[in-house]
């Protein structure tokens, strides 16, 4: 009798474990337990089914009589769960933007140095072509994680996903500097952006911080930097640019192009904000390194607004594991898309209204 | 009733599969037990296809013909790289090949339990299910150390440390299905020993030519920790002539290099439980995986962990099949109603 009790307990434990495995595997495929629901008495099931049908009939009738009731609900957007504004500044940021009356046509200097009004809007310039540049490729793998995950593979995959997303969104011609795993010097990338008449240039990279086991997100636009770490990163990313000093002189002349700088900064800021806030939802240990200026050749050479996004960090093991899942890469592409669209549609009343509705 | 069970046994082949970072095995209800090295290779071009004569090669055969193949070790670092490399295809091929090795009869349905490294279970569950869906009628995925524990009836108050090639997986059993917190993976395992040994040997004998494959063979043949009697000598060509090399110290250093991380993780995991359970778990530590065969490793860990109180470390009898045998036991014990068609 006494030996029976432990055996019974063991059997119970074993059954619980087997059931746990079954439920765990059902969760993987997003199914509910059929076997377990069989335990519910059949009369209860029948009653539930009866009430469900009655409810459907009532709702159907109501819907038929009040079609306008349903049309009031906004169409569900894919960005429904995206955070596009920091909670504290939600709704206030736009109000804080000064109205256009602050720019006086007679004050040309003030007009050019006014930090808040994008010149592209003033001149009614539109973005038609977006060029996505997956960092590295071919013999240049970029950085690599401890498990062997290569920067070039992740950047290319996210770039393809971003392209599909932007294409689906609508009117943009979305190009990529390369679609295969091929070696492409930086000057060739710049040339491709020019040939493709790109209006926007987005270069995707992954960070590597050997001394710190953290994950950071940061976005760069072209400009001088005195930060040693940033200069080191630029040096690494600029390898193989094949530009001479004379080329630099000519290009540096164009740095004065306020429009490019202003727009690049806005684009960087928009991408960084959405990417960081949403990445933080999944991983509380991600750090916001913000937007920064850095002398990346690829950003310098392109005449149009250009940013370089370090979308994640391969030196962080947990993040490297995550980057090997399609869902995580798809999410990063999704956040990049939202950041780009926020930048492109800033001030568009219909977009802002939709965004506020879906964020609620 | 018994007759019905027999009929079911005949119409269904139950299989336990252990997808390891280095070796994969299958144990089936028709008493078949097979294993392969977890390598998959596809001919690089049509000439290679003519040379190797097969569209896909596995294990040692793939390794032997590696120059003609695109070689893939899909779970090398404990996870599958989804959609980037050929890892997903390789997993699919390994599962297909293992099931073929179990020789099911054409009319038999396959009900399989697949054990995978703990990190794979965390991030690639769906990918594993997808990979196996063509070849099995119903499938469950579990973590490898859990399958070992179940097979050995270690359902409560036990810690399984599965020291494989790419990863060392830890799994604490406390009477329920282990949660993610009960399982941990570190990357210091067999491959790490190979890397260390390679660097020690090339440092000591700069004129000798080693390769990773040779180093792995030395490890598998001579590995030990603490001390063993006698010398360890191997013959390695120097300028084309075979020369005897003493590698005993290097083997010991390389093998012991994984132990600090294992000890630290073990104490860290056990410390999360209340003291009463800590004592029980410490007295029930089981080593599994290929590296549990390193001579003296159990005693070393037991001595090191004694600092934190008495403990008992044992080994699984057959590390190669402990995972697949455990997965088969799970498959056989699983009630019929839990087997959902894929």
Interface residues (C-beta under 8 A of the other chain):
Chain A: X10 X13 X14 X16 X17 X18 X19 X20 X21 X22 X24 X25 X26 X28 X29 X31 X34 X35 X38 X146 X147 X148 X149 X153 X154 X157 X317 X321 X322 X324 X325 X326 X329
Chain B: X76 X77 X78 X79 X80 X81 X82 X83 X84 X85 X119 X122 X123 X124 X125 X126 X129 X139 X140 X141 X142 X150 X155 X156 X175 X176 X177 X187 X330 X333 X334 X335 X337 X338 X340
